Structures are given as C-alpha cells and as structure tokens.
C-alpha cells in the first residue's frame, strides 16, 4: 500500500498533499476547486483523482508573483 501512495505522489497531488504544499486546508482546496481557481483533476483509477504534478507546477509558477496566501486563494 505504501508503494502505491509513493507512486501517486510522483504522478501528482491528492487533495491532502496539495493542501500541505500550499500550507492550507483540504476545505480551502475544495473551495478553490469549486470556484474554478485550480486546474481540473484527472481520474487515474475509480475513485482516485489527482492534479498532475506538471499541471500544479505550472499553476504555481503562474501564481508565484502573488505575495500573500489570501491573494492565491482569492
């Protein structure tokens, strides 16, 4: 089981890992997703959706100029 989580981590971000990477909560990530502030997730198996690492890396680069957490989450 740990190997599978490790493999997912290399592929992309789950909701909890993205929240940790952005220093926020899973609820904030969910709210951002519902507002369309995040790129769409992809389903890699039934019931498992992730944000591809490359997509999040690009999204973070595009938002790097923002200075505060509130601006990123706006």
C-alpha positions, 0 to 999 in steps of 0.5 A, a space after each residue: 500500500 505504501 508503494 502505491 501512495 509513493 507512486 501517486 505522489 510522483 504522478 501528482 497531488 491528492 487533495 491532502 498533499 496539495 493542501 500541505 504544499 500550499 500550507 492550507 486546508 483540504 476545505 480551502 482546496 475544495 473551495 478553490 476547486 469549486 470556484 474554478 481557481 485550480 486546474 481540473 483533476 484527472 481520474 487515474 483509477 475509480 475513485 482516485 483523482 489527482 492534479 498532475 504534478 506538471 499541471 500544479 507546477 505550472 499553476 504555481 509558477 503562474 501564481 508565484 508573483 502573488 505575495 500573500 496566501 489570501 491573494 492565491 486563494 482569492 
